[in-house]
Amino acid sequence: MNDITMRLNADELIKMALREDISSEDVSTNAVMPEAKAGKVDLIAKQDGIICGMDVYERVFKLLDESTVVEKYVKDGDAVTKGQLMAKVKGDIRVLLSGERVALNYLQRMSGIATYTNEVAKLLAGSNTVLLDTRKTTPNMRIFEKYAVKCGGGQNHRYNLSDGVLLKDNHIGAAGSITKAIQMAKAYAPFVRKIEIETETLDQVKEAADAGADIIMLDNMDVATMKEAVKIINGRAKTECSGNVTKENIKNIIDSGVDYVSSGALTHSAPILDISMKNLHAI
């Protein structure tokens, strides 16, 4: 995550997280450390995994005290092993203590998503199917979670509702039919926006392809039905498989011939990666 993205989009979110954790003061830290004192602490991986969020981790401490120094020995996207020293943080001990939880929350969450995504992406290795995330992200965490997906080897679907046209079942219900929904989207949306529509049956797939959809989502279909859907579409649109896609079942999808597979589990079901700050001492 580069400095411009960090300052424009992430800083305020990080500050909100810090305000949530320190509403008036850090009573525990102020009790044992009433005055500034320089210190150092180690950042250690407690599990094997893929690291993501090192710049965000550093930024937490920098926002509390710009003079804090983080010596990073790994970068986002690197694989780490249990017990590995990932960084050393030097600065005011009060800052190291007060920022610890927020910094670790970001790093553990983002690294967990990157690790889970990497495990899923490996299952698609050698195929022509691209792994995508969804908008099923934690509120106010989307910028961090979608970045973590990319660090893990996945790709991002649309970032938000302004980013593309995706007509789901309730949009189709509001419009009256798949054909009407696509026609209305073509008339309204800027010409640079591709139009994707969700389908649940082969009849809907045929209607969507005939109506000129750019991308057809095959929602909650079994593999045999998806294969038939790909034949019906016959290259007239890109295809995306969606619906309860997890690490456990994604391998079955490879043979269906779909172009993309989207998985909300990448962000909503990834466990955190266990990471700890240890050995704090004065210097």
C-alpha positions in Angstrom: 0.0 0.0 0.0 1.8 3.2 -1.2 2.1 6.4 0.8 -0.5 8.3 -1.3 -3.1 5.6 -0.8 -2.2 5.4 2.9 -2.5 9.1 3.5 -5.6 9.8 1.4 -7.7 6.7 2.2 -6.3 4.8 5.1 -5.1 7.3 7.7 -8.6 8.5 8.8 -9.7 4.9 9.2 -6.7 4.0 11.3 -7.3 7.1 13.4 -10.9 6.0 13.9 -9.6 2.6 15.1 -7.2 4.3 17.5 -9.9 6.6 18.9 -12.1 3.5 19.5 -9.3 2.0 21.5 -8.2 5.1 23.3 -11.3 7.2 24.1 -9.5 9.4 26.6 -6.3 7.8 27.8 -4.5 4.4 28.0 -4.9 4.0 31.8 -2.8 0.8 32.0 0.2 2.3 30.2 0.0 5.7 31.9 0.0 3.9 35.3 3.3 2.1 34.6 4.9 4.6 32.3 4.1 8.1 33.4 6.9 9.7 31.3 8.4 9.1 27.9 11.1 6.4 27.8 12.7 4.9 24.7 12.1 1.2 24.1 12.1 -1.6 21.6 9.8 -4.5 20.9 9.9 -7.5 18.5 7.2 -8.5 16.0 7.1 -12.3 15.7 5.0 -14.7 13.6 3.3 -17.4 15.6 2.0 -19.2 12.6 3.2 -20.0 9.0 1.4 -17.8 6.5 1.5 -14.9 4.0 2.1 -11.5 5.5 0.0 -8.4 4.6 -0.3 -5.1 6.2 3.2 -4.2 7.3 2.8 -0.6 6.1 -0.5 -0.3 7.9 1.1 -1.7 11.0 3.8 0.9 10.9 1.4 3.7 10.2 -0.5 3.0 13.4 2.6 3.9 15.4 3.6 6.8 13.1 0.2 8.4 13.7 0.8 8.2 17.4 4.4 9.5 17.2 6.1 10.3 13.9 9.5 9.5 15.3 8.7 5.8 15.9 11.0 3.6 13.8 9.9 0.2 12.4 12.7 -2.0 11.1 10.9 -4.4 8.7 12.5 -7.7 7.8 9.5 -8.9 5.6 7.3 -7.2 3.1 3.7 -7.7 2.1 3.2 -10.9 0.1 6.2 -12.7 1.8 5.7 -16.1 3.3 6.7 -16.4 7.0 7.2 -19.3 9.3 6.3 -19.8 12.9 8.8 -18.0 15.2 10.2 -15.8 12.5 11.3 -12.2 13.5 9.4 -9.9 11.2 10.3 -6.5 12.5 11.6 -4.5 15.4 9.8 -1.3 16.6 11.7 1.4 18.4 10.2 4.5 20.1 8.4 5.9 23.1 7.4 2.8 25.2 4.0 4.5 25.8 3.4 4.6 22.0 4.5 1.0 21.6 2.0 -0.1 24.3 -0.9 2.0 23.3 -0.7 1.2 19.6 0.0 -2.5 20.0 -3.5 -3.9 19.7 -4.7 -1.7 16.8 -1.5 -2.4 14.9 -1.8 -6.1 15.4 -5.5 -6.2 14.7 -4.8 -4.8 11.2 -1.8 -7.0 10.6 -3.4 -10.2 11.8 -6.6 -9.7 9.9 -4.9 -8.7 6.6 -2.4 -11.5 6.9 -5.1 -14.0 7.6 -7.0 -12.9 4.4 -3.8 -13.0 2.4 -3.0 -16.5 3.7 -6.4 -17.9 3.0 -6.5 -16.4 -0.4 -3.1 -17.8 -1.2 -4.4 -21.3 -0.2 -7.4 -21.0 -2.5 -5.4 -19.4 -5.4 -3.0 -22.4 -5.3 -5.9 -24.7 -6.0 -6.6 -22.8 -9.2 -3.0 -22.8 -10.4 -2.6 -24.1 -13.9 -6.2 -23.3 -14.9 -7.6 -20.3 -16.8 -10.0 -19.4 -14.0 -9.3 -16.1 -12.2 -10.0 -15.9 -8.4 -12.0 -12.8 -7.3 -13.2 -11.3 -4.0 -16.6 -9.7 -3.4 -18.0 -6.8 -1.4 -18.6 -9.0 1.6 -16.1 -7.1 3.6 -16.0 -5.8 7.2 -17.5 -2.2 7.3 -14.6 0.4 7.1 -12.1 -2.4 6.4 -12.7 -2.8 2.6 -9.5 -1.0 1.5 -7.4 -3.2 3.8 -9.2 -6.5 3.1 -9.3 -6.1 -0.7 -5.6 -5.2 -0.7 -4.9 -8.3 1.3 -6.7 -10.4 -1.3 -4.3 -9.1 -3.9 -1.3 -9.8 -1.7 -2.5 -13.4 -1.4 -2.7 -13.9 -5.2 -6.4 -13.1 -5.9 -7.9 -10.3 -7.9 -10.4 -7.7 -6.9 -14.0 -7.6 -8.2 -15.6 -4.1 -8.1 -14.6 -2.0 -5.2 -18.0 -0.5 -4.5 -21.4 0.3 -6.0 -20.0 3.1 -8.1 -17.4 0.9 -9.6 -19.5 -1.2 -12.0 -22.9 -2.5 -13.0 -23.9 -5.8 -11.3 -27.6 -6.7 -11.7 -28.6 -9.2 -9.1 -31.9 -11.0 -8.5 -33.6 -8.0 -6.8 -32.5 -5.6 -9.5 -34.0 -8.0 -12.0 -37.2 -8.1 -10.0 -37.3 -4.3 -9.8 -36.8 -4.0 -13.6 -39.3 -6.8 -14.5 -37.0 -9.2 -16.4 -33.4 -9.9 -17.2 -33.8 -8.4 -20.7 -35.3 -5.2 -19.4 -32.7 -4.9 -16.6 -29.9 -5.1 -19.2 -31.6 -2.7 -21.6 -32.1 -0.2 -18.8 -28.5 -0.6 -17.7 -27.2 -0.1 -21.2 -29.2 3.1 -21.5 -28.2 4.5 -18.2 -24.6 3.4 -17.4 -21.6 5.1 -19.0 -20.4 3.2 -22.1 -17.1 2.3 -20.4 -19.0 0.2 -17.7 -19.4 -3.5 -18.4 -22.7 -4.9 -17.5 -22.8 -8.1 -15.4 -26.0 -9.9 -14.5 -26.8 -12.8 -12.1 -28.5 -15.9 -13.3 -29.7 -19.0 -11.5 -31.1 -21.2 -14.3 -30.1 -22.1 -17.8 -33.2 -20.2 -19.2 -31.9 -17.1 -17.5 -28.4 -17.7 -18.9 -29.8 -17.9 -22.4 -31.9 -14.7 -21.9 -28.9 -12.8 -20.5 -26.6 -13.9 -23.4 -29.2 -13.0 -26.0 -29.8 -9.6 -24.3 -26.1 -8.7 -24.6 -24.7 -8.9 -21.1 -20.9 -8.5 -20.9 -20.5 -10.8 -17.9 -22.9 -13.5 -16.8 -22.7 -14.7 -13.2 -23.7 -18.4 -12.6 -25.0 -18.3 -9.1 -25.2 -21.4 -6.9 -25.1 -23.8 -9.9 -23.6 -27.3 -9.8 -20.7 -28.1 -12.0 -22.8 -29.9 -14.6 -25.1 -27.0 -15.0 -22.2 -24.5 -15.2 -20.7 -26.5 -18.0 -24.0 -26.4 -19.9 -24.2 -22.6 -19.2 -20.8 -22.1 -20.7 -21.9 -23.9 -23.8 -25.0 -21.8 -24.1 -23.0 -18.6 -23.8 -20.5 -19.8 -26.3 -18.1 -16.9 -25.9 -20.7 -14.2 -26.1 -20.0 -13.1 -22.6 -17.5 -13.7 -19.8 -18.6 -16.1 -17.1 -18.3 -15.9 -13.4 -19.1 -18.6 -10.9 -20.4 -17.4 -7.5 -22.2 -18.7 -4.4 -20.7 -20.5 -1.3 -17.3 -20.9 -2.9 -14.7 -22.0 -0.4 -11.3 -23.6 -0.2 -13.0 -27.0 0.3 -15.1 -27.0 -2.9 -13.3 -24.6 -5.4 -11.3 -27.4 -7.0 -14.5 -28.9 -8.4 -15.2 -25.7 -10.4 -12.0 -25.7 -12.5 -13.4 -28.1 -15.1 -16.5 -26.1 -15.6 -14.8 -23.6 -18.0 -15.8 -20.4 -16.2 -13.6 -17.4 -16.6 -13.8 -16.1 -13.0 -14.8 -17.5 -9.6 -15.7 -15.1 -6.9 -15.6 -16.0 -3.2 -16.9 -14.0 -0.3 -15.2 -16.4 2.0 -11.8 -14.8 1.1 -12.8 -11.8 3.3 -15.7 -12.9 5.5 -14.4 -16.3 6.6 -10.6 -16.1 6.7 -9.1 -16.7 10.2 -6.5 -14.3 11.5 -2.9 -15.1 11.3 -1.4 -15.3 14.8 1.2 -12.6 15.2 2.6 -11.2 18.5 4.7 -8.3 19.9 7.2 -9.6 22.4 10.3 -8.8 24.4 9.5 -5.1 25.1 12.4 -3.5 26.9 13.8 0.0 27.5 16.9 1.1 25.5 
